[in-house]
Amino acid sequence: MTNSTDSQAALAEQIVDLQSRLLFQEDALQEMSAQMALQAQELQVARQHIQLLNQKLTDLFFNSNSAARLRPTSGRRTIESASGAAQLCLPKKNICMAGWPI
């Protein structure tokens, strides 16, 4: 009978061990799920900020190109290179800025 009692005790101990492991894993999964939800929210906010900054940059670039086209060009000349980049030259001040896209 002791052999049967010992195996039942060992079996009960294994069941308790498995239950505690299962609880630990369930807790870990819940924590990971909560962390992933938080990271998803942070990622969404970052995407929105990037889209906003991209829109602002596009607007700024568009507005600066529009303003440059509206300004009088006396004393300035723009030369387009083969690559499509422009050089803005101010002859009176002997200044040229290269690499501005048109």
C-alpha positions as CSV (number, residue, x, y, z in Angstrom):
1,M,0.0,0.0,0.0
2,T,2.8,2.4,0.7
3,N,3.9,2.1,-2.9
4,S,0.4,3.1,-4.1
5,T,0.3,5.9,-1.6
6,D,3.7,7.1,-2.6
7,S,2.8,7.2,-6.3
8,Q,-0.5,9.0,-5.5
9,A,1.4,11.6,-3.5
10,A,3.9,11.9,-6.3
11,L,1.1,12.3,-8.8
12,A,-0.6,14.9,-6.7
13,E,2.7,16.8,-6.4
14,Q,3.1,16.7,-10.1
15,I,-0.4,18.0,-10.6
16,V,0.3,20.9,-8.2
17,D,3.5,21.7,-10.0
18,L,1.8,21.7,-13.4
19,Q,-1.0,23.9,-12.0
20,S,1.5,26.4,-10.7
21,R,3.4,26.4,-14.0
22,L,0.2,27.0,-15.9
23,L,-0.8,29.9,-13.6
24,F,2.7,31.4,-14.1
25,Q,2.4,31.1,-17.8
26,E,-1.1,32.6,-17.9
27,D,0.2,35.6,-15.8
28,A,3.1,36.0,-18.1
29,L,0.8,36.0,-21.1
30,Q,-1.4,38.6,-19.6
31,E,1.5,40.8,-18.8
32,M,2.9,40.4,-22.3
33,S,-0.5,41.1,-23.9
34,A,-0.8,44.3,-21.8
35,Q,2.7,45.3,-22.8
36,M,2.0,44.7,-26.5
37,A,-1.2,46.7,-26.3
38,L,0.7,49.6,-24.8
39,Q,3.4,49.4,-27.5
40,A,0.8,49.3,-30.2
41,Q,-0.7,52.5,-28.8
42,E,2.8,54.1,-28.7
43,L,3.4,53.0,-32.3
44,Q,0.2,54.4,-33.4
45,V,1.0,57.8,-31.8
46,A,4.5,57.7,-33.4
47,R,2.9,57.0,-36.8
48,Q,0.5,59.9,-36.4
49,H,3.4,62.2,-35.4
50,I,5.5,61.1,-38.4
51,Q,2.5,61.7,-40.7
52,L,2.0,65.1,-39.2
53,L,5.7,66.0,-39.6
54,N,5.7,64.7,-43.1
55,Q,2.7,66.8,-44.0
56,K,4.3,69.9,-42.4
57,L,7.5,69.3,-44.3
58,T,5.6,68.9,-47.5
59,D,3.6,72.0,-46.9
60,L,6.8,73.9,-45.9
61,F,8.6,72.7,-49.0
62,F,5.6,73.5,-51.3
63,N,5.2,77.0,-49.7
64,S,8.9,77.8,-50.0
65,N,8.9,76.7,-53.7
66,S,5.7,78.7,-54.3
67,A,7.2,81.8,-52.6
68,A,10.4,81.4,-54.5
69,R,8.5,81.4,-57.8
70,L,6.6,84.6,-56.8
71,R,9.6,86.6,-55.8
72,P,11.2,88.9,-58.3
73,T,14.3,87.4,-59.8
74,S,16.3,90.6,-60.5
75,G,19.9,90.1,-59.6
76,R,19.4,86.3,-59.3
77,R,19.7,83.5,-61.8
78,T,18.9,79.9,-61.4
79,I,20.7,77.3,-63.4
80,E,19.4,73.8,-63.7
81,S,22.0,71.0,-63.8
82,A,21.6,67.7,-65.7
83,S,20.6,66.0,-62.5
84,G,17.7,68.3,-62.0
85,A,19.3,70.2,-59.1
86,A,19.4,74.0,-59.3
87,Q,22.1,76.4,-58.4
88,L,20.9,79.8,-57.2
89,C,23.5,82.4,-58.0
90,L,23.6,86.0,-56.7
91,P,26.0,87.7,-58.9
92,K,26.4,90.9,-56.9
93,K,27.5,88.9,-53.8
94,N,29.2,86.2,-55.8
95,I,27.3,83.5,-54.0
96,C,26.0,80.2,-55.4
97,M,24.1,77.6,-53.6
98,A,24.0,74.2,-55.3
99,G,21.8,71.1,-54.8
100,W,18.4,72.7,-54.3
101,P,15.8,70.5,-56.1
102,I,13.4,72.2,-58.5
